[in-house]
């Protein structure tokens, strides 16, 4: 029950951020949230901790929780680094992939499709990002997986706020095409598809002027 309630609070706050009801830098008062959701401050604190792990909010000692204020410049730099890292990951995956690895990615893609169709914004964003982390994990490269998790979380708020449902569905379709290329061990095609995919995700974000945040 507690896990379900915490998840509901996380989803509700995420939706408020996405809908611009909560602005970057806005303070999130624990007692006010507890009253609003009719739960204990302990459950609110758990939800805020989960949101902070996803970098959607920041926790400041003695001051409380605030909606994160991501840098657009940082987000663009994240995509540049990802393109460099993930090209190498594609090459390594093709060299080491087994049928079980491909099956695992296809299972993940099925979960993506479900989240996109259900309209769960936070869930679809997490799954679409986790696809890339999953590739690194299947390679057994936990260092790369952790690096990708950090890079993805750095621009997660911008992705949540500025990626449309149509763009999310397109990302899912591009993941499926990439897995087809990986299964065929077509390195040139897989590299092109990964690079185009990351460029499309970045281009699909209707980013504010760089000094807005």
N, CA, C and O of each residue as an XYZ file, in Angstrom:
852
protein
N       0.827     -1.208      0.000
C       0.000      0.000      0.000
C       0.860      1.257      0.000
O       0.605      2.190     -0.761
N       1.898      1.279      0.870
C       2.758      2.445      0.948
C       3.462      2.697     -0.373
O       3.582      3.841     -0.810
N       3.936      1.611     -1.021
C       4.625      1.766     -2.303
C       3.685      2.366     -3.334
O       4.075      3.247     -4.101
N       2.439      1.885     -3.354
C       1.444      2.398     -4.293
C       1.179      3.873     -4.039
O       1.114      4.666     -4.979
N       1.026      4.243     -2.769
C       0.756      5.630     -2.424
C       1.936      6.518     -2.814
O       1.744      7.598     -3.374
N       3.141      6.071     -2.522
C       4.326      6.828     -2.894
C       4.385      7.016     -4.407
O       4.681      8.105     -4.899
N       4.099      5.934     -5.138
C       4.105      6.020     -6.599
C       3.081      7.010     -7.113
O       3.334      7.729     -8.079
N       1.915      7.050     -6.464
C       0.862      7.995     -6.864
C       1.330      9.432     -6.648
O       1.097     10.297     -7.493
N       1.990      9.687     -5.521
C       2.490     11.030     -5.227
C       3.551     11.434     -6.247
O       3.549     12.561     -6.742
N       4.458     10.505     -6.560
C       5.505     10.774     -7.554
C       4.880     11.128     -8.897
O       5.282     12.096     -9.542
N       3.892     10.334     -9.316
C       3.238     10.569    -10.606
C       2.503     11.911    -10.603
O       2.538     12.636    -11.597
N       1.847     12.242     -9.508
C       1.092     13.492     -9.426
C       2.013     14.710     -9.479
O       1.720     15.683    -10.173
N       3.123     14.656     -8.748
C       4.064     15.776     -8.761
C       4.730     15.890    -10.123
O       4.935     16.993    -10.631
N       5.070     14.740    -10.716
C       5.663     14.749    -12.061
C       4.706     15.405    -13.051
O       5.117     16.237    -13.859
N       3.429     15.029    -12.986
C       2.431     15.599    -13.899
C       2.309     17.102    -13.692
O       2.164     17.851    -14.658
N       2.367     17.552    -12.436
C       2.278     18.983    -12.148
C       3.473     19.743    -12.727
O       3.333     20.875    -13.191
N       4.639     19.116    -12.695
C       5.829     19.736    -13.281
C       5.697     19.810    -14.794
O       5.976     20.842    -15.404
N       5.268     18.699    -15.395
C       5.111     18.638    -16.848
C       4.073     19.656    -17.335
O       4.252     20.283    -18.379
N       2.998     19.810    -16.577
C       1.922     20.734    -16.958
C       2.233     22.178    -16.580
O       1.402     23.067    -16.767
N       3.453     22.414    -16.039
C       3.905     23.753    -15.660
C       3.102     24.333    -14.494
O       3.111     25.544    -14.272
N       2.407     23.466    -13.750
C       1.739     23.931    -12.533
C       2.776     24.177    -11.443
O       2.601     25.046    -10.589
N       3.857     23.402    -11.483
C       5.005     23.621    -10.606
C       6.167     24.089    -11.473
O       6.600     23.382    -12.382
N       6.662     25.278    -11.187
C       7.710     25.872    -11.993
C       9.097     25.470    -11.468
O       9.243     25.150    -10.288
N      10.117     25.486    -12.344
C      11.483     25.248    -11.861
C      11.815     26.203    -10.722
O      11.576     27.407    -10.816
N      12.370     25.650     -9.641
C      12.722     26.458     -8.481
C      11.642     26.535     -7.427
O      11.886     27.049     -6.335
N      10.429     26.028     -7.730
C       9.328     26.090     -6.761
C       9.620     25.209     -5.546
O      10.142     24.103     -5.685
N       9.281     25.705     -4.355
C       9.508     24.939     -3.128
C       8.383     23.936     -2.929
O       7.218     24.246     -3.178
N       8.731     22.725     -2.475
C       7.765     21.673     -2.195
C       7.750     21.430     -0.690
O       8.651     20.787     -0.152
N       6.744     21.937     -0.026
C       6.651     21.824      1.430
C       6.063     20.470      1.815
O       4.984     20.104      1.350
N       6.766     19.733      2.660
C       6.342     18.382      3.041
C       4.949     18.371      3.680
O       4.100     17.566      3.299
N       4.711     19.266      4.655
C       3.432     19.241      5.354
C       2.281     19.607      4.424
O       1.200     19.025      4.513
N       2.506     20.558      3.544
C       1.470     20.964      2.592
C       1.119     19.807      1.664
O      -0.054     19.573      1.372
N       2.133     19.085      1.202
C       1.904     17.931      0.331
C       1.205     16.810      1.095
O       0.319     16.145      0.557
N       1.602     16.602      2.345
C       0.971     15.553      3.168
C      -0.521     15.852      3.348
O      -1.355     14.950      3.266
N      -0.846     17.115      3.593
C      -2.254     17.505      3.744
C      -3.005     17.333      2.432
O      -4.147     16.874      2.409
N      -2.344     17.709      1.338
C      -2.978     17.639      0.024
C      -3.316     16.196     -0.361
O      -4.393     15.927     -0.893
N      -2.393     15.273     -0.089
C      -2.597     13.873     -0.473
C      -3.226     13.036      0.635
O      -3.577     11.877      0.417
N      -3.369     13.621      1.829
C      -3.964     12.891      2.933
C      -3.114     11.734      3.413
O      -3.630     10.669      3.753
N      -1.787     11.952      3.441
C      -0.855     10.906      3.872
C       0.109     11.485      4.901
O       0.073     12.677      5.206
N       0.969     10.621      5.429
C       1.964     11.070      6.403
C       3.119     11.783      5.704
O       3.342     11.610      4.506
N       3.839     12.579      6.472
C       5.024     13.252      5.920
C       6.091     12.229      5.529
O       6.914     12.484      4.649
N       6.069     11.060      6.193
C       7.042     10.018      5.855
C       6.865      9.563      4.415
O       7.846      9.407      3.687
N       5.612      9.348      3.997
C       5.351      8.931      2.625
C       5.720     10.038      1.637
O       6.253      9.768      0.561
N       5.432     11.279      2.013
C       5.804     12.413      1.153
C       7.318     12.470      1.007
O       7.837     12.703     -0.084
N       8.016     12.255      2.108
C       9.484     12.298      2.077
C      10.037     11.205      1.167
O      11.008     11.426      0.443
N       9.417     10.023      1.204
C       9.849      8.927      0.326
C       9.650      9.308     -1.140
O      10.503      9.032     -1.984
N       8.520      9.941     -1.433
C       8.241     10.352     -2.807
C       9.234     11.418     -3.265
O       9.718     11.381     -4.396
N       9.531     12.363     -2.382
C      10.479     13.420     -2.730
C      11.876     12.844     -2.954
O      12.610     13.287     -3.838
N      12.231     11.850     -2.142
C      13.538     11.212     -2.324
C      13.620     10.544     -3.689
O      14.636     10.642     -4.377
N      12.538      9.858     -4.079
C      12.517      9.214     -5.396
C      12.618     10.241     -6.512
O      13.322     10.021     -7.497
N      11.926     11.348     -6.366
C      11.981     12.416     -7.375
C      13.379     13.038     -7.437
O      13.841     13.437     -8.506
N      14.046     13.116     -6.281
C      15.396     13.689     -6.270
C      16.393     12.749     -6.935
O      17.347     13.198     -7.571
N      16.170     11.440     -6.787
C      17.042     10.466     -7.454
C      16.911     10.588     -8.969
O      17.864     10.342     -9.708
N      15.716     10.972     -9.422
C      15.489     11.168    -10.857
C      15.855     12.576    -11.304
O      15.673     12.944    -12.465
N      16.377     13.357    -10.359
C      16.807     14.743    -10.612
C      15.657     15.668    -11.018
O      15.886     16.717    -11.622
N      14.448     15.288    -10.693
C      13.318     16.165    -10.974
C      13.196     17.241     -9.903
O      12.670     18.325    -10.157
N      13.680     16.938     -8.718
C      13.748     17.949     -7.675
C      15.137     17.890     -7.047
O      15.881     16.927     -7.229
N      15.463     18.936     -6.310
C      16.737     18.936     -5.575
C      16.427     19.123     -4.092
O      15.540     19.892     -3.722
N      17.165     18.415     -3.261
C      17.001     18.498     -1.814
C      18.134     19.356     -1.254
O      19.308     19.076     -1.494
N      17.776     20.399     -0.510
C      18.769     21.289      0.069
C      18.715     21.191      1.592
O      17.654     21.394      2.182
N      19.840     20.882      2.238
C      19.865     20.767      3.701
C      19.332     22.032      4.375
O      19.712     23.149      4.025
N      18.448     21.829      5.345
C      17.867     22.909      6.142
C      16.938     23.830      5.351
O      16.381     24.774      5.912
N      16.766     23.566      4.057
C      15.880     24.421      3.256
C      14.713     23.639      2.673
O      13.633     24.200      2.485
N      14.906     22.349      2.380
C      13.811     21.546      1.858
C      13.980     21.136      0.416
O      15.092     21.076     -0.107
N      12.840     20.848     -0.229
C      12.842     20.335     -1.603
C      12.360     21.408     -2.573
O      11.454     22.186     -2.277
N      13.003     21.421     -3.748
C      12.655     22.401     -4.776
C      12.616     21.712     -6.134
O      13.391     20.790     -6.391
N      11.716     22.158     -6.999
C      11.703     21.648     -8.366
C      13.030     22.018     -9.018
O      13.483     23.158     -8.915
N      13.643     21.062     -9.680
C      14.939     21.306    -10.302
C      14.834     22.375    -11.396
O      13.789     22.543    -12.025
N      15.921     23.078    -11.602
C      15.993     24.089    -12.652
C      17.134     23.709    -13.590
O      18.246     24.216    -13.444
N      16.874     22.830    -14.545
C      17.953     22.319    -15.401
C      18.478     23.361    -16.362
O      17.764     24.284    -16.754
N      19.723     23.206    -16.735
C      20.349     24.087    -17.711
C      20.146     23.518    -19.114
O      20.436     22.347    -19.358
N      19.650     24.343    -20.031
C      19.478     23.906    -21.420
C      20.832     23.610    -22.044
O      20.974     22.663    -22.817
N      21.822     24.421    -21.708
C      23.174     24.181    -22.223
C      23.674     22.815    -21.784
O      24.274     22.083    -22.571
N      23.426     22.473    -20.518
C      23.829     21.165    -19.994
C      23.127     20.049    -20.754
O      23.740     19.031    -21.077
N      21.837     20.240    -21.040
C      21.091     19.215    -21.764
C      21.697     18.975    -23.143
O      21.816     17.831    -23.580
N      22.073     20.036    -23.819
C      22.681     19.881    -25.152
C      24.036     19.165    -25.052
O      24.384     18.352    -25.908
N      24.787     19.481    -23.998
C      26.076     18.818    -23.804
C      25.889     17.335    -23.500
O      26.691     16.501    -23.920
N      24.827     17.015    -22.771
C      24.520     15.619    -22.466
C      24.316     14.827    -23.746
O      24.852     13.728    -23.884
N      23.549     15.368    -24.684
C      23.299     14.663    -25.939
C      24.591     14.497    -26.747
O      24.781     13.475    -27.406
N      25.470     15.490    -26.699
C      26.745     15.387    -27.421
C      27.589     14.244    -26.850
O      28.181     13.467    -27.598
N      27.637     14.150    -25.517
C      28.407     13.080    -24.872
C      27.771     11.722    -25.151
O      28.471     10.741    -25.403
N      26.434     11.672    -25.104
C      25.749     10.408    -25.362
C      26.041      9.889    -26.770
O      26.243      8.690    -26.962
N      26.062     10.784    -27.745
C      26.339     10.325    -29.118
C      27.712      9.672    -29.201
O      27.894      8.681    -29.908
N      28.676     10.231    -28.477
C      30.026      9.658    -28.494
C      30.057      8.304    -27.785
O      30.619      7.339    -28.304
N      29.457      8.236    -26.608
C      29.471      7.005    -25.825
C      28.686      5.876    -26.496
O      29.142      4.733    -26.551
N      27.512      6.212    -26.998
C      26.608      5.169    -27.469
C      26.990      4.612    -28.830
O      26.545      3.526    -29.201
N      27.810      5.342    -29.577
C      28.347      4.764    -30.815
C      29.255      3.590    -30.463
O      29.192      2.539    -31.101
N      30.095      3.769    -29.452
C      30.954      2.682    -28.999
C      30.147      1.535    -28.421
O      30.507      0.371    -28.595
N      29.051      1.857    -27.728
C      28.219      0.812    -27.149
C      27.563     -0.033    -28.240
O      27.451     -1.250    -28.092
N      27.133      0.592    -29.324
C      26.530     -0.150    -30.434
C      27.525     -1.157    -31.004
O      27.177     -2.312    -31.248
N      28.765     -0.714    -31.215
C      29.795     -1.616    -31.756
C      30.032     -2.792    -30.814
O      30.127     -3.938    -31.252
N      30.127     -2.502    -29.524
C      30.377     -3.561    -28.543
C      29.195     -4.517    -28.459
O      29.380     -5.724    -28.305
N      27.979     -3.982    -28.560
C      26.781     -4.820    -28.456
C      26.697     -5.780    -29.632
O      26.379     -6.955    -29.451
N      26.978     -5.294    -30.830
C      26.922     -6.163    -32.009
C      27.948     -7.282    -31.901
O      27.697     -8.409    -32.326
N      29.104     -6.964    -31.329
C      30.165     -7.968    -31.205
C      29.821     -9.034    -30.165
O      30.253    -10.180    -30.282
N      29.041     -8.655    -29.146
C      28.824     -9.575    -28.026
C      27.395    -10.080    -27.885
O      27.146    -10.975    -27.078
N      26.448     -9.535    -28.644
C      25.025     -9.837    -28.431
C      24.691    -11.301    -28.682
O      25.195    -11.924    -29.616
N      23.833    -11.827    -27.829
C      23.298    -13.182    -27.976
C      21.792    -13.062    -28.252
O      21.212    -11.991    -28.071
N      21.165    -14.155    -28.688
C      19.697    -14.113    -28.868
C      18.960    -13.689    -27.602
O      17.933    -13.015    -27.678
N      19.479    -14.080    -26.438
C      18.848    -13.675    -25.174
C      18.913    -12.158    -24.982
O      17.974    -11.552    -24.465
N      20.024    -11.550    -25.401
C      20.161    -10.095    -25.300
C      19.111     -9.400    -26.162
O      18.477     -8.436    -25.734
N      18.940     -9.899    -27.367
C      17.948     -9.313    -28.278
C      16.545     -9.482    -27.707
O      15.727     -8.565    -27.770
N      16.271    -10.664    -27.149
C      14.951    -10.919    -26.543
C      14.693     -9.953    -25.386
O      13.574     -9.471    -25.209
N      15.731     -9.675    -24.604
C      15.586     -8.765    -23.464
C      15.244     -7.356    -23.940
O      14.418     -6.672    -23.336
N      15.885     -6.929    -25.027
C      15.590     -5.597    -25.561
C      14.175     -5.538    -26.138
O      13.482     -4.531    -25.995
N      13.754     -6.620    -26.788
C      12.397     -6.626    -27.348
C      11.348     -6.603    -26.229
O      10.291     -5.989    -26.373
N      11.645     -7.267    -25.133
C      10.737     -7.225    -23.976
C      10.648     -5.796    -23.440
O       9.569     -5.322    -23.084
N      11.783     -5.123    -23.388
C      11.802     -3.736    -22.909
C      10.987     -2.848    -23.850
O      10.249     -1.973    -23.396
N      11.118     -3.072    -25.149
C      10.382     -2.285    -26.133
C       8.873     -2.485    -25.965
O       8.098     -1.545    -26.142
N       8.461     -3.697    -25.627
C       7.040     -3.961    -25.388
C       6.538     -3.149    -24.194
O       5.414     -2.649    -24.213
N       7.364     -3.017    -23.163
C       6.992     -2.211    -22.000
C       6.902     -0.731    -22.381
O       6.018     -0.016    -21.908
N       7.821     -0.275    -23.239
C       7.767      1.101    -23.735
C       6.435      1.365    -24.438
O       5.755      2.356    -24.171
N       6.087      0.460    -25.333
C       4.865      0.624    -26.114
C       3.650      0.734    -25.208
O       2.763      1.553    -25.447
N       3.611     -0.081    -24.179
C       2.496     -0.051    -23.235
C       2.428      1.293    -22.522
O       1.349      1.865    -22.365
N       3.587      1.799    -22.090
C       3.620      3.083    -21.373
C       3.205      4.237    -22.269
O       2.501      5.146    -21.830
N       3.643      4.203    -23.532
C       3.274      5.257    -24.483
C       1.767      5.257    -24.702
O       1.138      6.315    -24.715
N       1.188      4.071    -24.874
C      -0.254      3.962    -25.130
C      -1.078      4.355    -23.904
O      -2.172      4.905    -24.036
N      -0.548      4.071    -22.710
C      -1.274      4.385    -21.484
C      -1.190      5.872    -21.135
O      -1.977      6.374    -20.333
N      -0.241      6.562    -21.736
C      -0.112      7.996    -21.480
C       0.543      8.345    -20.167
O       0.390      9.468    -19.686
N       1.278      7.408    -19.567
C       1.997      7.682    -18.322
C       3.291      8.413    -18.653
O       4.259      7.799    -19.100
N       3.307      9.723    -18.433
C       4.430     10.547    -18.879
C       5.732     10.150    -18.193
O       6.749      9.944    -18.856
N       5.701     10.041    -16.850
C       6.936      9.717    -16.137
C       7.410      8.310    -16.478
O       8.610      8.076    -16.623
N       6.462      7.360    -16.608
C       6.830      5.978    -16.893
C       7.428      5.834    -18.284
O       8.437      5.152    -18.461
N       6.806      6.476    -19.274
C       7.318      6.352    -20.636
C       8.695      7.005    -20.746
O       9.575      6.484    -21.432
N       8.887      8.147    -20.071
C      10.184      8.832    -20.129
C      11.269      7.965    -19.510
O      12.375      7.860    -20.040
N      10.938      7.342    -18.376
C      11.911      6.476    -17.698
C      12.254      5.262    -18.556
O      13.425      4.904    -18.681
N      11.246      4.630    -19.145
C      11.482      3.435    -19.958
C      12.259      3.763    -21.231
O      13.152      3.012    -21.623
N      11.926      4.874    -21.874
C      12.633      5.250    -23.101
C      14.110      5.512    -22.813
O      14.969      5.174    -23.628
N      14.409      6.110    -21.665
C      15.797      6.327    -21.292
C      16.478      5.039    -20.872
O      17.646      4.806    -21.185
N      15.727      4.197    -20.151
C      16.299      2.945    -19.645
C      16.677      1.976    -20.760
O      17.493      1.081    -20.540
N      16.104      2.135    -21.949
C      16.480      1.274    -23.075
C      17.988      1.327    -23.287
O      18.629      0.299    -23.503
N      18.542      2.517    -23.225
C      19.977      2.705    -23.464
C      20.792      2.129    -22.311
O      21.837      1.514    -22.527
N      20.313      2.330    -21.091
C      20.977      1.756    -19.922
C      20.932      0.231    -19.991
O      21.897     -0.444    -19.634
N      19.804     -0.303    -20.453
C      19.632     -1.760    -20.553
C      20.658     -2.364    -21.497
O      21.181     -3.446    -21.230
N      20.951     -1.683    -22.592
C      21.975     -2.172    -23.514
C      23.309     -2.329    -22.807
O      23.987     -3.344    -22.962
N      23.684     -1.325    -22.033
C      24.956     -1.372    -21.304
C      24.947     -2.490    -20.271
O      25.947     -3.186    -20.098
N      23.817     -2.663    -19.583
C      23.717     -3.724    -18.576
C      23.837     -5.103    -19.207
O      24.483     -5.987    -18.645
N      23.220     -5.294    -20.369
C      23.299     -6.583    -21.055
C      24.724     -6.891    -21.499
O      25.112     -8.053    -21.615
N      25.493     -5.845    -21.744
C      26.906     -6.035    -22.080
C      27.730     -6.380    -20.834
O      28.889     -6.782    -20.938
N      27.118     -6.219    -19.658
C      27.845     -6.468    -18.419
C      28.745     -5.314    -18.023
O      29.636     -5.472    -17.190
N      28.510     -4.131    -18.631
C      29.351     -2.961    -18.356
C      28.595     -2.023    -17.414
O      27.904     -1.105    -17.858
N      28.734     -2.263    -16.119
C      28.014     -1.464    -15.126
C      28.524     -0.027    -15.070
O      27.764      0.886    -14.749
N      29.809      0.184    -15.380
C      30.349      1.550    -15.389
C      29.650      2.378    -16.461
O      29.233      3.510    -16.215
N      29.527      1.794    -17.658
C      28.825      2.489    -18.739
C      27.360      2.700    -18.385
O      26.805      3.766    -18.650
N      26.729      1.692    -17.788
C      25.320      1.813    -17.408
C      25.118      2.962    -16.421
O      24.179      3.745    -16.560
N      26.000      3.062    -15.428
C      25.890      4.141    -14.443
C      26.144      5.499    -15.081
O      25.488      6.480    -14.732
N      27.091      5.564    -16.012
C      27.355      6.823    -16.709
C      26.134      7.269    -17.507
O      25.771      8.446    -17.493
N      25.505      6.326    -18.200
C      24.322      6.666    -18.985
C      23.164      7.080    -18.083
O      22.422      8.008    -18.405
N      23.010      6.389    -16.947
C      21.948      6.760    -16.003
C      22.138      8.195    -15.532
O      21.171      8.950    -15.428
N      23.373      8.572    -15.249
C      23.649      9.931    -14.789
C      23.382     10.944    -15.889
O      22.779     11.990    -15.649
N      23.836     10.626    -17.104
C      23.611     11.533    -18.226
C      22.125     11.721    -18.502
O      21.663     12.838    -18.737
N      21.378     10.612    -18.469
C      19.940     10.684    -18.726
C      19.225     11.504    -17.651
O      18.327     12.289    -17.956
N      19.622     11.319    -16.411
C      18.944     12.029    -15.331
C      19.257     13.520    -15.364
O      18.459     14.325    -14.885
N      20.393     13.897    -15.915
C      20.767     15.309    -15.973
C      19.797     16.143    -16.806
O      19.611     17.333    -16.549
N      19.182     15.515    -17.802
C      18.250     16.292    -18.628
C      16.841     15.709    -18.573
O      16.018     15.968    -19.451
N      16.569     14.912    -17.524
C      15.263     14.257    -17.450
C      14.119     15.248    -17.325
O      13.063     15.043    -17.923
N      14.304     16.321    -16.560
C      13.234     17.293    -16.395
C      12.931     17.996    -17.710
O      11.767     18.206    -18.051
N      13.974     18.361    -18.449
C      13.754     19.009    -19.744
C      13.047     18.054    -20.692
O      12.156     18.464    -21.437
N      13.440     16.774    -20.671
C      12.786     15.794    -21.530
C      11.314     15.648    -21.157
O      10.446     15.609    -22.029
N      11.040     15.568    -19.867
C       9.655     15.449    -19.407
C       8.817     16.643    -19.835
O       7.679     16.490    -20.280
N       9.392     17.837    -19.695
C       8.630     19.052    -19.937
C       8.451     19.377    -21.413
O       7.479     20.029    -21.796
N       9.382     18.925    -22.238
C       9.375     19.410    -23.616
C       9.288     18.331    -24.685
O       9.358     18.649    -25.872
N       9.136     17.050    -24.299
C       8.938     16.004    -25.298
C       7.456     15.670    -25.391
O       6.827     15.327    -24.391
N       6.903     15.771    -26.591
C       5.484     15.499    -26.791
C       5.225     14.001    -26.835
O       6.153     13.201    -26.953
N       3.943     13.628    -26.738
C       3.566     12.216    -26.827
C       3.935     11.640    -28.189
O       4.359     10.489    -28.285
N       3.772     12.446    -29.250
C       4.130     11.988    -30.597
C       5.623     11.696    -30.687
O       6.029     10.702    -31.289
N       6.436     12.558    -30.093
C       7.888     12.354    -30.116
C       8.280     11.119    -29.326
O       9.187     10.387    -29.722
N       7.595     10.881    -28.201
C       7.872      9.698    -27.383
C       7.556      8.430    -28.174
O       8.320      7.466    -28.140
N       6.424      8.436    -28.886
C       6.055      7.270    -29.698
C       7.081      7.047    -30.803
O       7.408      5.909    -31.140
N       7.586      8.148    -31.366
C       8.590      8.033    -32.428
C       9.885      7.438    -31.871
O      10.531      6.630    -32.538
N      10.264      7.833    -30.654
C      11.462      7.270    -30.018
C      11.314      5.771    -29.843
O      12.257      5.015    -30.078
N      10.133      5.344    -29.432
C       9.876      3.908    -29.275
C      10.056      3.178    -30.605
O      10.666      2.109    -30.647
N       9.531      3.746    -31.684
C       9.656      3.118    -33.006
C      11.124      3.053    -33.433
O      11.550      2.073    -34.045
N      11.887      4.082    -33.114
C      13.311      4.085    -33.468
C      14.079      3.037    -32.674
O      15.011      2.427    -33.198
N      13.706      2.822    -31.430
C      14.328      1.756    -30.636
C      14.086      0.397    -31.294
O      14.994     -0.429    -31.385
N      12.850      0.174    -31.752
C      12.511     -1.102    -32.391
C      13.341     -1.316    -33.652
O      13.834     -2.419    -33.889
N      13.500     -0.265    -34.467
C      14.297     -0.371    -35.690
C      15.764     -0.638    -35.359
O      16.440     -1.381    -36.071
N      16.250     -0.034    -34.284
C      17.636     -0.242    -33.869
C      17.871     -1.694    -33.466
O      18.889     -2.287    -33.822
N      16.927     -2.263    -32.724
C      17.075     -3.666    -32.310
C      17.092     -4.584    -33.526
O      17.827     -5.572    -33.535
N      16.302     -4.282    -34.549
C      16.333     -5.074    -35.782
C      17.727     -5.050    -36.397
O      18.232     -6.077    -36.850
N      18.345     -3.869    -36.410
C      19.688     -3.732    -36.979
C      20.724     -4.455    -36.122
O      21.662     -5.051    -36.651
N      20.558     -4.403    -34.809
C      21.469     -5.111    -33.905
C      21.360     -6.619    -34.097
O      22.365     -7.329    -34.115
N      20.128     -7.096    -34.241
C      19.923     -8.532    -34.434
C      20.545     -8.990    -35.748
O      21.085    -10.093    -35.829
N      20.472     -8.150    -36.774
C      21.058     -8.483    -38.075
C      22.570     -8.267    -38.090
O      23.238     -8.576    -39.077
N      23.106     -7.735    -36.986
C      24.538     -7.413    -36.871
C      24.991     -6.492    -37.996
O      26.098     -6.622    -38.520
N      24.116     -5.561    -38.357
C      24.433     -4.566    -39.384
C      24.977     -3.340    -38.671
O      24.224     -2.437    -38.308
N      26.289     -3.311    -38.473
C      26.908     -2.266    -37.662
C      26.707     -0.882    -38.257
O      26.369      0.053    -37.532
N      26.905     -0.731    -39.556
C      26.778      0.586    -40.186
C      25.367      1.140    -40.004
O      25.189      2.313    -39.676
N      24.366      0.284    -40.219
C      22.979      0.723    -40.062
C      22.672      1.043    -38.609
O      22.034      2.055    -38.319
N      23.122      0.187    -37.688
C      22.850      0.406    -36.269
C      23.476      1.711    -35.779
O      22.856      2.452    -35.016
N      24.694      1.988    -36.214
C      25.356      3.240    -35.834
C      24.585      4.444    -36.356
O      24.412      5.436    -35.647
N      24.127      4.353    -37.593
C      23.374      5.469    -38.186
C      22.052      5.663    -37.456
O      21.653      6.793    -37.172
N      21.372      4.556    -37.151
C      20.081      4.654    -36.481
C      20.219      5.233    -35.065
O      19.390      6.037    -34.639
N      21.267      4.825    -34.342
C      21.475      5.356    -32.997
C      21.769      6.853    -33.044
O      21.212      7.624    -32.264
N      22.643      7.261    -33.959
C      22.989      8.675    -34.067
C      21.765      9.503    -34.453
O      21.514     10.560    -33.874
N      21.006      9.018    -35.434
C      19.801      9.736    -35.859
C      18.771      9.794    -34.738
O      18.093     10.805    -34.558
N      18.660      8.698    -33.984
C      17.701      8.646    -32.879
C      18.017      9.719    -31.838
O      17.124     10.453    -31.415
N      19.283      9.814    -31.421
C      19.660     10.804    -30.407
C      19.482     12.223    -30.935
O      19.078     13.121    -30.196
N      19.785     12.423    -32.217
C      19.574     13.747    -32.802
C      18.086     14.089    -32.848
O      17.697     15.229    -32.593
N      17.253     13.093    -33.175
C      15.816     13.332    -33.233
C      15.250     13.670    -31.856
O      14.415     14.564    -31.725
N      15.712     12.948    -30.825
C      15.223     13.225    -29.474
C      15.569     14.655    -29.078
O      14.723     15.382    -28.556
N      16.814     15.056    -29.329
C      17.224     16.420    -28.982
C      16.441     17.450    -29.788
O      15.992     18.461    -29.249
N      16.280     17.186    -31.082
C      15.570     18.137    -31.947
C      14.089     18.243    -31.594
O      13.463     19.278    -31.822
N      13.525     17.150    -31.028
C      12.095     17.144    -30.711
C      11.762     17.940    -29.462
O      10.594     18.225    -29.198
N      12.779     18.300    -28.691
C      12.545     19.053    -27.470
C      12.400     20.527    -27.804
O      13.314     21.136    -28.360
N      11.267     21.093    -27.472
C      11.021     22.502    -27.724
C      11.654     23.268    -26.567
O      10.977     23.675    -25.622
N      12.959     23.452    -26.665
C      13.700     24.022    -25.551
C      13.515     25.535    -25.455
O      13.410     26.221    -26.472
N      13.476     26.049    -24.225
C      13.383     27.487    -24.052
C      14.726     28.132    -24.380
O      15.716     27.418    -24.540
N      14.794     29.481    -24.488
C      16.088     30.138    -24.679
C      17.058     29.742    -23.577
O      16.638     29.493    -22.447
N      18.337     29.681    -23.886
C      19.304     29.109    -22.957
C      19.431     29.886    -21.658
O      19.952     29.352    -20.679
N      18.967     31.142    -21.617
C      19.087     31.877    -20.370
C      17.793     31.854    -19.548
O      17.703     32.491    -18.498
N      16.768     31.093    -20.051
C      15.500     31.039    -19.342
C      15.630     30.311    -18.015
O      15.055     30.716    -17.005
N      16.395     29.231    -18.040
C      16.563     28.440    -16.825
C      17.803     28.952    -16.087
O      18.147     28.433    -15.025
